[in-house]
């Protein structure tokens, strides 16, 4: 299920995590050549993606929320 990005935070391993409107978190790593997301490396890049939708696998599996809005 597609969900918009509403914010970001870093996890305990210093990787960026997108906070989705559904209450789930999803990693958004830039890890070439496997994952190409250079936008995640700058504040401007992350801000430019707010509102963009990601496919939320946790919603698809009916998992509980990671956070409350």
C-alpha positions in Angstrom: 0.0 0.0 0.0 1.4 3.4 -1.0 1.9 5.8 1.9 3.3 9.4 1.9 6.5 10.3 3.8 5.8 12.7 6.6 9.2 12.9 8.3 12.6 11.2 8.9 14.8 10.1 11.7 18.1 8.2 12.0 18.2 4.7 13.5 20.8 3.3 16.0 23.1 2.4 13.1 23.0 6.0 11.7 20.8 5.0 8.7 17.9 7.3 7.6 14.4 6.0 8.2 11.3 7.5 6.6 8.2 8.0 8.8 5.1 7.2 6.8 1.6 8.7 7.3 0.3 5.2 8.2 2.5 5.1 11.3 5.1 2.7 9.9 8.8 3.4 9.5 10.8 2.4 6.4 14.6 2.6 5.8 15.6 4.9 2.9 19.3 4.0 2.5 21.6 5.3 -0.2 23.9 2.2 -0.6 25.2 2.0 -4.2 25.0 -0.1 -6.2 22.1 -1.8 -4.5 20.0 1.2 -3.5 20.4 4.5 -5.3 18.8 7.2 -3.2 21.3 10.1 -3.3 18.5 12.5 -2.2 18.6 11.0 1.3 22.1 12.3 2.0 21.2 16.0 2.3 18.5 17.9 4.3 17.3 19.5 1.0 17.0 16.1 -0.7 15.0 14.6 2.2 12.7 17.7 2.4 12.1 17.5 -1.4 10.7 14.0 -0.9 8.2 14.8 1.9 4.8 13.8 0.6 6.2 11.3 -1.9 4.7 7.8 -1.5 6.5 4.6 -0.7 5.1 1.1 -0.9 4.6 0.2 2.8 5.2 -3.6 3.1 4.1 -3.4 6.8 0.6 -2.1 5.8 0.4 -5.0 3.2 1.1 -7.4 6.1 -1.3 -5.6 8.5 1.6 -5.1 11.0 1.1 -2.8 14.0 2.2 0.8 13.8 5.7 1.8 14.7 4.6 5.2 16.1 1.5 7.2 16.8 0.9 10.6 15.1 
